[in-house]
Amino acid sequence: MTAVLTPFPRRILLAFGAISLLFLVGAVLANWSSYEIEVHTDVATTNTLPSIVHLTAAGDALRDLEEIVDDFPALTQEQRANTKTALRQKWGEIDRELERYLTLPTYPGEHDMYEAAVPGALHDVESDLARLLADSEAGRPESPQLERDLREASNRAAFGLQTMVKFNATRAEDEVARIAEIHRSASVRALLFATIAALSTIPLAFWVVRQFRAYDSLSQAHTVVLEQRAAELEMFGERVGHDLLSPLSALTFCLGAFKRVSETDPKLQEALTRARACVARAQVMVHGLFEFARSGGQPEHGYADLHEVLSQVADGVRALDGEEPTEVTIEPFDACTVACTSGVLTSILSNLLRNAAKYMRDSAVKRITVRVREKGESIRVEVEDTGPGIPTALAHRVFEPYVRAEGVTQPGLGLGLSTVKRLCEGHGGAVGVRSRLGEGALFWFTLPKASGVADSAPPASAATVRRVS
């Protein structure tokens, strides 16, 4: 059966779901903002800042080259030879730094700006520098015009490099500003969603408290009704027990009146003996159930000899009329007593054995095996049959009242196993079942050992009881 949520828990789930959604949206937006910050930070660290570094290094090398050129006329011929090497090194530094800069990503328009400001001026510097070195090697006198042209080209190249540095510096400032804006927006959004979620929990908390109070009041009222119904059922059980005991007592008296007549008829005597035994067991069961109902589920202390009661129940199963025999085997076990009255134990065993026999009527092999095991301070009794077994979907519900499998034709209301469960658990024990469809069923129950009671009965031997069912 599928559980259906009532409106109260459904509304709570919806409310908490909405609040959780707010926190989730806030977390998603925060992660997205973090991603945007990482993107802009990556642009600044892998493009803008490296561009500034390489352009600045190229500009510094160009200024160093200008200083060497300024000192070039005053140098001796030998010093000029060494200076030419320094000039070539500086020019190589400029080329390397600009090559590294050109491998970096560019902003829109940056490449065109660079092409318009830097390469042409550097080409002029290179041409004028080559002419200056050629005149020096040829021994021609320095040309003031060439020096002015070289200085002018160098200034234009330096200005172009500075312009590109400023361009990238501006982009870096933009990236930093964008990062700061994203951070502020993310903080505001996170605070907004957290505030909404926190404020939403306040009315929700009051509403939940009010609903739980209403539910608690309803639960208490329901408990009172259940207690009243339980009391009524206990009174009903007492009345039924009392009403059953009266005709049973009368039947016992009547059977006693036939005792003398039966002495001359062995068959009649045997039938009356069985009848008196059945009535006696019925009286014991009714007395036990009567005490259980009157105690409100907390039965009086008592004890029962398991071997004696089990043997009587097996005899009762054997005495039933029917067509085909059912084999009932009680495996040997040491004598023991359990902490319940004989009536309660008789009811438990009768329900299990008779239930097993009833559902094996259509089975090819009809065998019931009873095992008794000691488990610490408890006694475990297993009743295994060779019947049709229990469907998997029904196995966990067989101990509920009025539960029966589909298609079952055997008579009954489905109260026997629920009675076993109530009696066992009421006396501090437990019940259970293991079964596979088509492979029989094994029902078991546990009851506490009776403390302070000596086991006087001899160990039970293996017994095979046949009945016609």
PEDA-V426005 format. One record per residue. N is the residue number from 0. RES is the residue in one letter. PSI is psi in whole degrees, 0 to 359 (999 if undefined). Layout:
# PEDA-V426005
N_RES_PSI + N_RES_PSI
This chain:
# PEDA-V426005
0_M_133 + 1_T_130 + 2_A_140 + 3_V_126 + 4_L_135 + 5_T_165 + 6_P_326 + 7_F_302 + 8_P_331 + 9_R_319 + 10_R_322 + 11_I_316 + 12_L_319 + 13_L_317 + 14_A_312 + 15_F_328 + 16_G_319 + 17_A_317 + 18_I_318 + 19_S_324 + 20_L_321 + 21_L_313 + 22_F_323 + 23_L_316 + 24_V_317 + 25_G_319 + 26_A_320 + 27_V_315 + 28_L_321 + 29_A_319 + 30_N_322 + 31_W_319 + 32_S_319 + 33_S_321 + 34_Y_316 + 35_E_319 + 36_I_319 + 37_E_321 + 38_V_310 + 39_H_325 + 40_T_320 + 41_D_320 + 42_V_318 + 43_A_320 + 44_T_336 + 45_T_352 + 46_N_295 + 47_T_305 + 48_L_316 + 49_P_324 + 50_S_316 + 51_I_318 + 52_V_313 + 53_H_319 + 54_L_320 + 55_T_318 + 56_A_322 + 57_A_319 + 58_G_319 + 59_D_319 + 60_A_324 + 61_L_319 + 62_R_321 + 63_D_322 + 64_L_320 + 65_E_320 + 66_E_321 + 67_I_319 + 68_V_321 + 69_D_324 + 70_D_354 + 71_F_317 + 72_P_331 + 73_A_0 + 74_L_153 + 75_T_170 + 76_Q_323 + 77_E_318 + 78_Q_326 + 79_R_327 + 80_A_317 + 81_N_326 + 82_T_327 + 83_K_320 + 84_T_318 + 85_A_321 + 86_L_316 + 87_R_323 + 88_Q_315 + 89_K_319 + 90_W_325 + 91_G_321 + 92_E_317 + 93_I_313 + 94_D_316 + 95_R_316 + 96_E_320 + 97_L_326 + 98_E_319 + 99_R_320 + 100_Y_318 + 101_L_343 + 102_T_348 + 103_L_156 + 104_P_154 + 105_T_154 + 106_Y_161 + 107_P_127 + 108_G_348 + 109_E_317 + 110_H_318 + 111_D_320 + 112_M_318 + 113_Y_315 + 114_E_328 + 115_A_335 + 116_A_330 + 117_V_305 + 118_P_318 + 119_G_314 + 120_A_319 + 121_L_326 + 122_H_319 + 123_D_319 + 124_V_317 + 125_E_319 + 126_S_313 + 127_D_322 + 128_L_322 + 129_A_319 + 130_R_320 + 131_L_316 + 132_L_325 + 133_A_317 + 134_D_323 + 135_S_318 + 136_E_330 + 137_A_352 + 138_G_15 + 139_R_150 + 140_P_154 + 141_E_141 + 142_S_118 + 143_P_326 + 144_Q_321 + 145_L_322 + 146_E_320 + 147_R_320 + 148_D_320 + 149_L_318 + 150_R_318 + 151_E_317 + 152_A_321 + 153_S_320 + 154_N_319 + 155_R_319 + 156_A_317 + 157_A_320 + 158_F_320 + 159_G_317 + 160_L_320 + 161_Q_322 + 162_T_318 + 163_M_324 + 164_V_316 + 165_K_321 + 166_F_311 + 167_N_328 + 168_A_320 + 169_T_318 + 170_R_321 + 171_A_319 + 172_E_321 + 173_D_318 + 174_E_317 + 175_V_317 + 176_A_320 + 177_R_320 + 178_I_316 + 179_A_320 + 180_E_317 + 181_I_318 + 182_H_317 + 183_R_315 + 184_S_318 + 185_A_320 + 186_S_317 + 187_V_316 + 188_R_316 + 189_A_317 + 190_L_320 + 191_L_311 + 192_F_320 + 193_A_321 + 194_T_316 + 195_I_315 + 196_A_318 + 197_A_316 + 198_L_329 + 199_S_332 + 200_T_338 + 201_I_303 + 202_P_328 + 203_L_319 + 204_A_315 + 205_F_318 + 206_W_318 + 207_V_317 + 208_V_316 + 209_R_319 + 210_Q_321 + 211_F_324 + 212_R_317 + 213_A_319 + 214_Y_321 + 215_D_319 + 216_S_316 + 217_L_320 + 218_S_319 + 219_Q_318 + 220_A_321 + 221_H_322 + 222_T_319 + 223_V_316 + 224_V_316 + 225_L_320 + 226_E_320 + 227_Q_316 + 228_R_321 + 229_A_318 + 230_A_319 + 231_E_318 + 232_L_321 + 233_E_318 + 234_M_319 + 235_F_318 + 236_G_319 + 237_E_317 + 238_R_317 + 239_V_316 + 240_G_317 + 241_H_317 + 242_D_329 + 243_L_325 + 244_L_326 + 245_S_306 + 246_P_330 + 247_L_321 + 248_S_318 + 249_A_320 + 250_L_321 + 251_T_318 + 252_F_317 + 253_C_318 + 254_L_326 + 255_G_329 + 256_A_334 + 257_F_3 + 258_K_316 + 259_R_322 + 260_V_323 + 261_S_345 + 262_E_334 + 263_T_355 + 264_D_100 + 265_P_319 + 266_K_317 + 267_L_322 + 268_Q_318 + 269_E_319 + 270_A_318 + 271_L_324 + 272_T_315 + 273_R_319 + 274_A_316 + 275_R_323 + 276_A_319 + 277_C_317 + 278_V_320 + 279_A_317 + 280_R_321 + 281_A_321 + 282_Q_320 + 283_V_316 + 284_M_314 + 285_V_320 + 286_H_316 + 287_G_314 + 288_L_325 + 289_F_316 + 290_E_321 + 291_F_314 + 292_A_319 + 293_R_333 + 294_S_359 + 295_G_35 + 296_G_357 + 297_Q_82 + 298_P_159 + 299_E_157 + 300_H_140 + 301_G_178 + 302_Y_157 + 303_A_143 + 304_D_114 + 305_L_318 + 306_H_316 + 307_E_313 + 308_V_318 + 309_L_321 + 310_S_318 + 311_Q_318 + 312_V_319 + 313_A_321 + 314_D_323 + 315_G_321 + 316_V_321 + 317_R_329 + 318_A_350 + 319_L_145 + 320_D_152 + 321_G_198 + 322_E_310 + 323_E_142 + 324_P_147 + 325_T_128 + 326_E_128 + 327_V_116 + 328_T_127 + 329_I_111 + 330_E_148 + 331_P_142 + 332_F_155 + 333_D_147 + 334_A_139 + 335_C_158 + 336_T_146 + 337_V_157 + 338_A_68 + 339_C_166 + 340_T_162 + 341_S_325 + 342_G_315 + 343_V_314 + 344_L_321 + 345_T_318 + 346_S_317 + 347_I_308 + 348_L_321 + 349_S_316 + 350_N_316 + 351_L_313 + 352_L_316 + 353_R_325 + 354_N_319 + 355_A_316 + 356_A_321 + 357_K_320 + 358_Y_1 + 359_M_10 + 360_R_329 + 361_D_9 + 362_S_146 + 363_A_320 + 364_V_126 + 365_K_97 + 366_R_133 + 367_I_128 + 368_T_128 + 369_V_129 + 370_R_143 + 371_V_127 + 372_R_144 + 373_E_130 + 374_K_88 + 375_G_241 + 376_E_14 + 377_S_161 + 378_I_129 + 379_R_129 + 380_V_129 + 381_E_134 + 382_V_108 + 383_E_137 + 384_D_172 + 385_T_34 + 386_G_198 + 387_P_351 + 388_G_181 + 389_I_133 + 390_P_144 + 391_T_320 + 392_A_342 + 393_L_348 + 394_A_323 + 395_H_1 + 396_R_4 + 397_V_338 + 398_F_4 + 399_E_150 + 400_P_144 + 401_Y_17 + 402_V_123 + 403_R_149 + 404_A_154 + 405_E_141 + 406_G_3 + 407_V_128 + 408_T_349 + 409_Q_143 + 410_P_154 + 411_G_163 + 412_L_355 + 413_G_30 + 414_L_349 + 415_G_309 + 416_L_326 + 417_S_328 + 418_T_319 + 419_V_314 + 420_K_314 + 421_R_318 + 422_L_316 + 423_C_310 + 424_E_328 + 425_G_337 + 426_H_16 + 427_G_18 + 428_G_200 + 429_A_166 + 430_V_164 + 431_G_174 + 432_V_145 + 433_R_131 + 434_S_152 + 435_R_139 + 436_L_125 + 437_G_359 + 438_E_22 + 439_G_182 + 440_A_150 + 441_L_108 + 442_F_141 + 443_W_155 + 444_F_155 + 445_T_146 + 446_L_147 + 447_P_150 + 448_K_149 + 449_A_120 + 450_S_143 + 451_G_15 + 452_V_126 + 453_A_136 + 454_D_104 + 455_S_340 + 456_A_146 + 457_P_161 + 458_P_139 + 459_A_136 + 460_S_166 + 461_A_133 + 462_A_136 + 463_T_121 + 464_V_129 + 465_R_141 + 466_R_161 + 467_V_123 + 468_S_999
